[in-house]
Each structure stands twice: as structure tokens, then as C-alpha cells.
């Protein structure tokens, strides 16, 4: 193989960092392009959910490990930089950038797209009152608050009853998101367990369609949540409104499917478990590199879940499909390996 083949990784989240480190270790010259001013992507807001020192395998520690590695690696980092134009060049690519100090385009034999995802905007779920009712928040906001303020962020708020609502923005063909976002059940259960461990008197209810039971150690987490007194209700609220008795509380009206009755109940805090969706610029990125999107807008791939229709362009992480942090990192490792094999074939 030619000495120091060049690869561009677009996106500096957990998948992009993982792919870049893998290829750099194999001797490739890697340039990582990140549109933000800092690395990490959505992983920056994921909090540690360890309970009394026991890890819940949420993946919250993965980003820190990779950030430490990337600063001492030979990977070239271009922050506050985005791709403006792409041209084919003798089987490789000329990538023109915006925001970078470089005035000339980057040449590369291969590209890995690791552009990540957007959280579903909870405002679009109007009946749930997000942005209107002060007691309604999202799982992403809860993660961010705990990350910034520590695990005791909710200890002194005087909460008595907390509700988590699953599948907010996911599994809804009416809005073009008929897929499961994979991570919502996992982070809701882990956040619920963390709150319960810190405040055992809390009454916590999780409202679900059903439970997505994949992932590392999920069965143990699911069983532990129920043993700890976290209530699971099969049914989603039809509407959430301001409580007539206490304005800062929220009143649920929901169909308890297993109980066979319509129930009204008040909660101090409502956490919407929002799902994942393709980034708002996914279509633009797909056009730049000449690749396809699937029916939901994620980047389309072959049977290997990595390769696109354009030779030399690979995808990694949640830009291809919803994944947890650990799964996105594993997918990125596979993408880096496929990219390396491609570079070897070019050199023959």
C-alpha cells in the first residue's frame, strides 16, 4: 500500500473519533473535519448514570477516553469547518472546505462520513406541552443538566412523582419516522434508576408502547428497575395539560391498556424520551458526496451497513441508523476496517 494514504473523516462525534483513531493507528494520514468548535457531538451531553459506583453501561465514559487519545494522535483536526464541495480526482476525492485555514482543497483516497444525528424536536409533539408547561422536559435536557450540575441536579427540586414517556418522535409513520430510535428505552430506564437511587421516595412511572430490549446488560437493567419500584404502564398519554390544582404540575390523561381504563394523574416532572432523526443537513451532505438516503433520510448503505454506492465513501455511526454510543463506536471500527481494506486494494 502507498505510504500514508489520506482519509478524510467528516464529523467529530464518538463515531468520527473512533474511525479516525483506528485509521491513524494503521498508518493512514487522517484529517478530521468538524463543523462545531469542539469535538464530541451529541455525546457531549450524555451523563454518567452509575449508581453507587456501579456502572450502568450507558457509554457515557466513552467520549472522554477518545478525546484523550485524539489530542496525542497524529490525526489532523479542523474545527469550525464544513465541506463545501467535493470532486472526484483520479479515483479519489478533492474536498473543498469552508471555515478552514486551508485555502486549497484536501486530497483523499477515501472518506468516512460520521455526521451523527439530530434529536427529535419535542415541540412537534404538541399534545405533550413541551415549551409550554414548565414541568415538561426531555431526556436529552435531563442528561445535559446532570452532566453540567452533577448527579444531584434534581435532588432539591421537591419532586414526588416523575413520568417518562417513551417513543416521542419515533415509531410514527405519520411524521416519516416509523423506525425505533433504539436508545430511548435504555436511557429512560437508566435515568429513572439514577433518580430513584438518589431519592428512594420518588414515584416514577414509565409510559411505553413496548420496551426495546436490546443492548448491553439491558435485561438486568429492566429487571432492576421493576424491583426498585419503578412502575411501567402500557399506554401513552393522549394529552398532557397544566394541573388545575397546582400550575407547576402536569395532568396526564392516558389509557392504561392492561388495566382497561382511562386514568387521570398528576406529575411534578415529565420527561419526554425523544428519539433520533437524520441531521437537518443530511440531504445536502448526501448530494455533496453523491450517495443515497434511505426512506427515513439516513445515509443508504449496502448489505455490510457501511459501504455506499460511491466507491471510497463509507459511513459510520448514527448517520446510517439510530445507535447507542457503544454501538456507534463499534460501527465506526467496522467502517475504519472496511476503509483500510479499500485503501489496500487501491495500492495493488
N, C-alpha and C positions, 0 to 999 in steps of 0.2 A: 504494500500500500504506500502511496505517496506520503512523504514525511509531513506531518502536521496538516492533515486535511481540515478544511474550515467548515464549521457548522454554526448556524445562527439559531438560537433558541428565543422564541418570542413569548415573553411572559415570565415574570419573576416570582410566581407563587410557589407552592410546595412542589408542583409537578415540574415547572420550569427549572427550579433549583436542582431538583433530583436528576433530571435529564442532563443538565449542564455539567454537574459534578461527575456523573458517570462517564460521559464522553471525554471530559478533560483528563480523567484518570487513565483513559485508554490512549491518550496522546494526541487527541484532536485539539485544534485551536478553536475554542468556543467563545462566541460573543453572545451575551445575554442582553436582550433588549426589553426594557420595562418602561411602560408609559408613566408609571407613578414615580414619585420622588423617593420612595423607599421600596425595599423588597418585601415580599411576604404575601401579597394579595389578600384574599379573603381569610387566609389562615391567621392573619394578624389579630383577628378578633376572637379567635377560639380560646376559651379559658380552660385552665386545668380543673378537672372535676374530681380529683382524688378525694376520697373520704377517709379521714383519719389516717392519712398517709398511704392508703391503699389505692392503687391506680385503677381507674375505670376503663382504661384502654380507649380513651376518646381521641388520642392522636394529638392532643394539644401541645405536647412537647416536641413534636417532630420538626416544627419550623425552626425553633431555636437551635437545634442540632445542625440543621443545614445552613443557617445563617453564619454560624461559627465556622463551618467548613468553607463556605464560599469566599469569605474575606481573605483566607490564606491560600486559596486555589489560584491557578493561572487563568481562570475564566475572566474575560474582559466584560465589565459591567457598563452598560449605557442606560442610565436612569433618565426619567422625564423625556423619553424617546419613543417614537412610534414609527411604524412602517408607512411610508407614503406611496411607494411604487415598487413593483417587482418586475424584473425582466429575466427571461431565460438567457443563459450565457454559456455556450459550449457544453451543454448538459448540466450546468449548474445554475446559479442564480446571481443576479445583481439586485441588491436590496437597497433602495434609496430611503433615507431616514429623515424624519422631522424632529427637531429639538436637539439633535446630537451635535457635538462639536465637529464631527467629521463632515467635510463638505463633499467628499467623494463617496460613491456607493460601496457597500460591503459586498465582497465576492464570497460565495459559499458553494460547497458541493451539495449540501443538504440543509434542510430547515426542519425544526421541530416547533410546532405550534402548541403552546401551553397557555392559552389566553384566559382560562378559567371560566367563571360563571357570574351571573347576577342573582342576587336574592329576589324572589318574587316580591313585588311591591304590595304590601298589606293593605294599602289604600284601595286597591282594586277589589278587595273583598268587603264591599260597603256595609253589608248587614252586621259585620263584626265590630264596627265602630272605631277602627284604628284611626288615630289622628283626631278623633272627636272625644272619645271617652278617656279620661286620664288613667284609668285602671287597665287599659288595654295596651300591651306592648308586644314585641316579637321575640322569638328565640334568639335571633341574631343580636338584638339590643340587650337582652339579658346576658348573653355571652360577653358582649363588649363591656357592660357595666361591671361584671365580675372580674374581667381581665384588668380593667383600669383601677377598680377600688378594692379588689381582693374578695375572697370567698364570703366575707361577712357583709357584702354590699346590701343585702336585703334583711339583715338581722334586726335592725332597729326601725323598720317601717310599720310595725304594728300589724302585720298580716295575720289573718286567721284562716282564710280559705283562698286557695290558689287553684286555677284551672289552666290546663294545657289543652289546646285544640289542635288536632293533627290535620294533615293534608290541606293546609291553607295554600292554595295556588297550585297544588299538584293533583294528579288523577282527575282532571277536569277537562274533558274533551271540548266543552263549550267555549273554553278560552284557549284552546290549542295546546293544552298541557295534559295529555292523557296518561303520561308516564308517572311512575313513582320516583320521588326525589331521593330515595334510598337512605338519607341521613336523618330525616326529621324524627322518626320514632326513636332512634338511638340517642340523639342529643336531648330530646324531651325527657326520656326516662332517666338519663344521667343527671340532667339539671334538677329534675324532680327529687331524685335521691339525694343530691347535694343539699337542696333546701331542707328536706326532711331531716337529714342528719344534723344540720345546724339548729333546726327548730322542730324538735320531735312533735310538738303540739300542733303543728300546721296540718290542716286538712287539705290534701292535694288530690285533685281529680284529673285524669287524662281522658279526654273525649276522642274517640277513634272511629274510623271506618273499619279498619283491621290493623294488625301490627305487622310491619315488615321485619321479619325475624332473621335477617342475615347479619353477617359481620362478626368480628372477633368477640367472643365471650358474651354474645347477646342473650342467650338463654339464661345465663347466670344473672345478668342484669335484670331481665324481665322477671325472673322468679324472686330475686331480692326485693324489687320494687313492691311487689304484692305482699311479700312477707313483712315489709316495713310499714304497711298500712296505706299505701298509695292506691286510691280507688280507680278502677278502669271502667268507663262507661262506653258501651257500644252504641254510638249515636253522636251526631254532630248538632250543635245548636242551630236552630233556624234563624235566630236573631239574637243580638245582644244589645241591650239598651241601658240607659242610666237608671240606677235604682231609685225608686220613689221614696225610699226611706233614708238612704244615705247617698248623696250625689257622687261621692268618690267611688262608690261600689258599682259593679255591673250586674245586671239581672239577665240570667240566661232563660230562654225558653227552648227546651230540647225534647226530643223523642227518645226516651230510654227504651231501646229496641227489646232488650232482654226482659225488662220489667213490663213491657207492653203498656206504657203510659206516657202522657205528656207531662213534663215536670218543669217547674219554675224554681230557680235557685239563684242566690246572690253570691258574688265572689269579690274579694278585695283586689285581686290581681288576676288578669287573664293574659296568658302567653300564647301567641299565635305561632305555631310551628310552620314557618314559611319555608317553601321549597326552593329548588334551584331552577333557573332558566338560562338559556344561552345569553351571552353578553349582548348588549344592545348594538355593538359593532360587529357581531359575528358575520352578518351578511357582507359587510364591507371587507372584512379580512378574507372571507372565502373568495370573493371576487378578485382581490389582490393576488392571491396565490393560485387561482383557477381551480379550486376544489369545490365539491358539492356539500350541501347540507341535507340532513335527514328531514323527515316530516315535521319535526319539532324545532328545527333550527340549529341543532348541534352539528358539528362537522361530521360528514359522512365518511365511513371507512370500509375497508374490505373485511373479509372473514377474520382477519387477525386482530381487528379492532384498533389498528394502529396506522396502517398504510392508507393513503388517499389515492385518488385517481391520477395524481401528478407524481411521477417518479421522483423520489428525493424529498417529498414533503410528508412528514409524519405528524401525528397528533398525540398529545399526552394529557391525561387528567380529565378534568370536568368540562373542558371544551368539547369533548366527544360524547360524554354522558354523565349523569349525576354519580358522584362517588364520594366516599368518606376521604379524609386526609390520608389515611394509611393506604386505601385503595388507589387514590390518585398517585401517590408516590410509587406504588408497585407498578401501576400502568406506565408511569414515566420511565421506570427502569426498563420495562419491556420495549418502550419506544426507543430509548437510547441504544439498546442492543440491536434492534432492527435497523436503526440508522447506521450503526457501526458496520453491520454486515453489508449494508448497501455501499458504504464507502470502500469496503474491501473489494466488492465486486467491481466498482469503478476503476480500482487500481490494477485490476488484472489485464 
